[in-house]
Amino acid sequence: MIERRQPLPVGRYWLDVRTGSLDPFLAWARSNPTRIEHSEAVETRGPGRSIGVTFFIFRVLQPTHFDQRSFGFPTVATPDVQRAADTAQRPDAPKPLDVLNDLLNQVHLPSLDGLGAMILLAGAYLLMKDK
């Protein structure tokens, strides 16, 4: 859940900070040592500090002003969020046969299960026909 209230309420949050906002964000966190605990998790993604995004998990210990225009809105970090990968919603990778079955269904052909049975029957028919 994205937190839009001002001042930012007590809680645990995560935020992706773009490179241009990194130094101001760190300065904001350092200027509020009794209100902000910001070193719980930090991950930099991208080629380096000069390009990319830095993922932070931080705690607000006392309600404090948060510059949403500069940093965006933080997201409430539930206990299961321990790193950046925990925040992404990704579907399971499709299995190749499922993809092929979906394709066959889209063009109104039988699924692989039905197609396999038809091939076996056709093969048996051809074998019996020659005898």
URMOFEN-V465696 format. One record per residue. N is the residue number from 1. SS is DSSP state (H for helix, E for strand, C for the rest). OMEGA is omega in radians with two decimals (NA if undefined). BURIAL is 1 if it has 24 or more other C-alpha atoms within 12 Angstrom, else 0. Layout:
# URMOFEN-V465696
N_SS_OMEGA_BURIAL ; N_SS_OMEGA_BURIAL
This chain:
# URMOFEN-V465696
1_C_3.11_0 ; 2_E_-3.14_0 ; 3_C_-3.10_0 ; 4_C_-3.06_0 ; 5_C_3.03_0 ; 6_C_-0.15_0 ; 7_C_3.13_0 ; 8_E_-3.07_1 ; 9_C_3.05_0 ; 10_C_3.13_0 ; 11_E_3.13_1 ; 12_E_-3.04_1 ; 13_E_2.95_1 ; 14_E_-3.08_1 ; 15_E_2.97_1 ; 16_E_-3.11_1 ; 17_E_3.12_1 ; 18_E_-3.07_1 ; 19_H_-3.10_1 ; 20_H_-3.13_0 ; 21_H_-3.04_1 ; 22_H_-3.12_1 ; 23_H_3.07_0 ; 24_H_3.12_0 ; 25_H_3.13_1 ; 26_H_3.10_1 ; 27_H_3.09_0 ; 28_H_-3.12_1 ; 29_H_3.14_1 ; 30_H_-3.11_0 ; 31_C_-3.13_0 ; 32_C_-3.02_0 ; 33_C_3.13_0 ; 34_C_-3.11_0 ; 35_C_-3.02_1 ; 36_E_2.99_1 ; 37_E_-2.95_1 ; 38_E_-3.02_1 ; 39_E_-3.10_0 ; 40_E_3.11_0 ; 41_E_3.11_1 ; 42_E_3.08_0 ; 43_E_3.06_1 ; 44_E_3.11_1 ; 45_E_-3.10_0 ; 46_E_-3.06_0 ; 47_E_-3.12_0 ; 48_E_-3.09_0 ; 49_C_-3.11_0 ; 50_C_3.13_0 ; 51_E_3.04_0 ; 52_E_-3.06_0 ; 53_E_3.06_1 ; 54_E_-3.14_1 ; 55_E_3.11_1 ; 56_E_2.84_1 ; 57_E_-3.13_1 ; 58_E_3.11_1 ; 59_E_3.01_1 ; 60_E_-3.08_1 ; 61_C_3.07_0 ; 62_C_3.12_0 ; 63_C_-3.07_0 ; 64_E_3.09_1 ; 65_C_3.12_0 ; 66_C_-3.09_1 ; 67_C_-3.08_0 ; 68_H_3.11_0 ; 69_H_-3.13_0 ; 70_H_-2.97_0 ; 71_H_-3.04_1 ; 72_C_-3.14_0 ; 73_C_3.08_1 ; 74_C_3.11_1 ; 75_E_3.10_1 ; 76_E_-3.13_1 ; 77_C_3.08_1 ; 78_C_-3.10_0 ; 79_C_-3.13_0 ; 80_C_3.08_0 ; 81_C_3.13_0 ; 82_C_-3.14_0 ; 83_C_-3.05_1 ; 84_H_-3.11_1 ; 85_H_3.14_0 ; 86_H_-3.09_0 ; 87_H_-3.08_0 ; 88_C_3.05_0 ; 89_C_3.14_0 ; 90_C_3.07_0 ; 91_C_3.05_0 ; 92_C_3.11_0 ; 93_C_-3.13_0 ; 94_C_3.09_0 ; 95_C_-3.08_0 ; 96_H_-3.12_0 ; 97_H_3.08_0 ; 98_H_3.11_0 ; 99_H_3.14_0 ; 100_H_3.09_0 ; 101_H_3.11_0 ; 102_H_3.11_0 ; 103_H_3.12_0 ; 104_H_3.12_0 ; 105_H_-3.12_0 ; 106_H_3.13_0 ; 107_C_3.03_0 ; 108_C_3.02_0 ; 109_C_3.13_0 ; 110_C_3.10_0 ; 111_C_-3.13_0 ; 112_H_3.13_0 ; 113_H_3.14_0 ; 114_H_-3.14_0 ; 115_H_3.10_0 ; 116_H_3.12_0 ; 117_H_3.13_0 ; 118_H_3.13_0 ; 119_H_3.10_0 ; 120_H_3.12_0 ; 121_H_3.13_0 ; 122_H_3.10_0 ; 123_H_3.11_0 ; 124_H_3.11_0 ; 125_H_-3.13_0 ; 126_H_3.10_0 ; 127_H_-3.12_0 ; 128_H_-3.08_0 ; 129_H_-3.10_0 ; 130_C_-3.08_0 ; 131_C_NA_0
